[in-house]
Amino acid sequence: MQRYFIEGKIPDNRRVAITGDDAKHIAKVMRQTAGGSLIVVMEGKAHIAKILTADFDVEVELGEKLETQVELPKKVTIACGLPKGDKLDLITQKATELGVYALLPFAAERSIVKWDTSKSQKKIDRLQKIAKEAAEQSHRTHIPEIHSVHTFKQLLNQADSYDAVIVAYEEEARQGSRTRFAEILKSLYDKDSVLIVFGPEGGITEAEASALKSSGAIFTSLGPRILRTETAPLYALAAISSEFE
């Protein structure tokens, strides 16, 4: 059954309107009419909803709540050094399917791509749309927030707001006595919010690594192989799911 997210609080009469592209999708693509059913997510809860009208907008009435737990037990934010091409699109889509809570792109020293300030918001809006569609497809009850692009300094300042900060550092993979990611995950059972930092294609610099260590971040290897910048976050989320779900 198709799923749609609606912002705002549930009204007393439990009747809400679906507008814009979602309304067009229901009426034109799915060809649903009055009397049909779909799933509406409001206030982080999924409900079976009955279609009352399906004209320009779609009016529905919320019915029973679906008691399913589909979100990761940990609120994981992925911080990605800006990568080349459309890699951030892929990370956004697949990380949403894997349960990420939020995505925080940042301009790392080795980021080849530089986002133009005037076009940055359009790119963030596009990524937010990708996250919404992926959340609907994977039957989630939370759409990951796509943060605006941070400077490295802003990333450091933001780090204090998380219960744990982990840095995937490729130099760790080259160490004979590297810190295993599995061991770090077992230390997170009493943590709620986790920030995991990944560098761009060239990785993070020694200066960035030093600053993150000084802020209290934990450094880890994701195994003996060096993963691509778009692969590493997905590997980490899959490992978190394996450990906590």
C-alpha positions in Angstrom: 0.0 0.0 0.0 1.4 3.4 -1.0 2.7 5.6 1.8 2.6 9.4 2.1 4.0 11.8 4.7 1.9 14.8 5.9 3.4 17.5 8.1 1.5 19.0 11.0 -0.6 17.7 13.9 -3.5 15.3 13.5 -6.8 17.3 13.6 -9.6 16.3 16.0 -11.8 15.1 13.1 -8.8 13.1 11.7 -9.4 14.4 8.2 -6.4 15.8 6.3 -5.7 16.9 2.8 -2.9 15.6 0.6 -1.8 18.2 -1.9 0.8 19.0 -4.6 2.8 16.2 -6.3 1.5 13.6 -3.8 -2.1 14.3 -4.7 -1.3 14.0 -8.4 0.5 10.7 -7.8 -2.5 9.3 -6.0 -5.1 10.4 -8.6 -3.1 10.3 -11.8 -0.5 7.6 -11.3 -2.0 5.2 -8.8 -5.5 6.1 -10.2 -7.1 5.9 -6.8 -10.6 7.2 -6.1 -12.9 7.8 -3.2 -13.3 4.7 -1.1 -9.7 3.5 -1.7 -7.1 3.2 1.0 -3.5 4.3 1.5 -1.1 4.9 4.4 -0.5 8.3 5.8 2.4 9.1 8.2 1.8 12.0 10.6 3.6 12.8 13.8 5.9 9.9 13.3 3.1 7.3 13.2 1.6 5.4 10.2 -2.1 5.2 9.8 -4.4 3.4 7.4 -6.4 6.2 5.7 -9.6 6.1 3.6 -9.8 8.4 0.6 -12.9 10.7 0.9 -12.3 12.7 -2.3 -9.7 12.5 -5.0 -10.0 15.6 -7.1 -7.5 18.5 -7.3 -6.4 17.6 -3.7 -7.0 14.3 -2.0 -8.9 14.3 1.3 -8.5 11.3 3.6 -9.7 10.2 7.0 -7.2 8.6 9.3 -8.1 5.2 10.6 -6.2 2.6 12.7 -2.6 3.2 13.6 -0.1 0.6 12.3 2.0 -0.7 15.3 5.2 -1.4 13.5 8.8 -0.5 14.6 10.7 0.3 11.4 13.2 3.0 12.6 16.8 2.2 13.8 17.1 2.1 17.6 19.9 4.7 17.2 19.5 8.2 15.7 22.4 8.0 13.3 23.5 11.1 11.4 25.9 10.7 8.5 28.4 13.5 7.9 29.8 13.3 4.3 32.6 15.3 2.9 31.2 16.7 -0.3 31.8 14.0 -3.0 32.0 14.4 -6.8 29.1 13.9 -9.3 25.8 12.4 -8.1 27.3 10.3 -5.3 25.5 12.3 -2.7 22.2 11.4 -4.4 23.1 7.7 -4.0 24.1 8.1 -0.4 20.9 9.9 0.4 18.7 7.4 -1.2 20.4 4.2 0.1 21.1 5.6 3.5 17.5 6.5 3.9 16.5 2.9 3.0 19.0 1.7 5.6 17.6 3.9 8.4 19.7 7.0 8.6 18.2 9.7 10.8 19.9 12.7 9.1 22.5 13.6 6.6 25.0 16.4 7.1 27.2 17.3 4.0 30.3 19.3 4.8 33.1 21.0 2.8 36.2 19.0 3.6 39.7 20.2 2.7 39.9 17.5 0.0 36.5 18.1 -1.4 37.0 18.7 -5.1 33.4 19.9 -5.5 32.6 23.4 -4.2 28.9 24.2 -3.9 27.9 27.6 -5.1 26.1 29.4 -2.2 23.3 30.6 -4.6 22.6 27.1 -5.8 23.2 25.2 -2.5 19.6 25.4 -1.3 18.3 24.0 -4.5 20.6 21.0 -4.2 19.6 20.5 -0.6 15.9 20.6 -1.6 16.6 18.0 -4.3 18.3 15.7 -1.8 15.4 16.2 0.7 13.0 15.1 -2.1 15.1 12.0 -2.7 15.0 11.2 1.0 11.2 11.6 1.2 10.7 9.3 -1.8 13.1 6.7 -0.4 11.4 6.9 3.1 8.0 6.3 1.4 9.4 3.4 -0.6 11.1 1.7 2.4 8.0 2.2 4.6 9.6 4.4 7.2 7.9 6.7 9.6 10.7 9.4 9.6 12.1 11.4 6.7 15.8 12.0 7.3 16.6 15.7 7.5 19.2 16.9 5.0 21.2 19.6 6.7 22.6 22.6 4.8 26.3 22.3 3.8 28.5 22.9 6.8 32.1 24.1 6.9 34.5 21.8 8.8 34.5 24.3 11.7 30.7 24.2 11.9 30.9 20.4 11.8 33.2 20.4 14.8 30.9 22.8 16.7 27.9 20.6 15.9 29.7 17.4 17.2 29.1 18.4 20.8 25.3 17.8 20.4 25.7 14.1 19.8 26.1 11.3 22.4 29.0 9.8 20.3 31.1 10.9 17.3 32.8 8.2 15.2 35.2 9.0 12.4 35.8 6.4 9.6 39.5 7.0 8.9 41.2 5.1 6.1 44.6 5.3 7.9 43.1 3.1 10.6 42.6 0.4 8.0 46.3 0.4 7.4 47.2 -0.1 11.0 48.0 -3.6 12.2 46.2 -2.9 15.5 43.2 -1.1 14.1 40.1 -0.4 16.1 37.3 -2.7 14.9 34.0 -1.0 14.1 32.2 -4.0 15.7 33.9 -3.2 19.0 32.9 0.4 18.9 29.2 -0.5 18.2 29.1 -2.6 21.3 30.0 0.5 23.3 27.0 2.4 22.0 24.1 0.6 23.7 23.6 3.5 26.2 23.9 6.1 23.5 21.0 7.6 21.6 22.4 10.0 18.9 25.5 9.1 16.9 27.4 11.2 14.3 29.6 9.2 11.9 32.0 11.3 9.8 33.2 10.2 6.4 35.7 12.1 4.2 35.4 12.8 0.5 37.2 10.8 -2.2 40.6 11.8 -0.9 39.7 11.2 2.7 40.1 13.6 5.6 43.4 15.4 6.1 45.7 14.9 9.1 44.7 18.4 10.3 41.0 17.5 10.2 41.7 14.2 11.9 43.7 15.9 14.7 40.9 18.4 15.2 38.3 15.7 15.4 40.4 13.7 17.9 40.8 16.8 20.1 37.0 17.1 20.1 36.7 13.6 21.5 35.7 11.7 18.4 36.4 7.9 18.2 38.4 6.8 15.2 37.7 3.4 13.5 38.5 1.3 10.6 35.6 -0.2 8.5 37.8 -3.3 7.7 41.1 -4.0 5.9 39.8 -2.8 2.6 39.5 0.9 1.6 35.9 1.7 0.7 34.7 4.3 -1.7 33.2 7.5 -0.2 29.7 6.4 -1.3 30.1 2.8 0.0 31.5 3.5 3.5 28.3 5.1 5.0 26.1 2.3 3.7 28.5 -0.3 5.1 28.4 1.5 8.5 24.6 1.6 8.5 24.2 -2.0 7.6 26.6 -2.9 10.5 24.6 -0.8 12.9 21.4 -2.5 11.8 23.0 -5.9 12.3 24.2 -5.0 15.8 21.0 -3.3 17.1 18.2 -4.8 15.1 
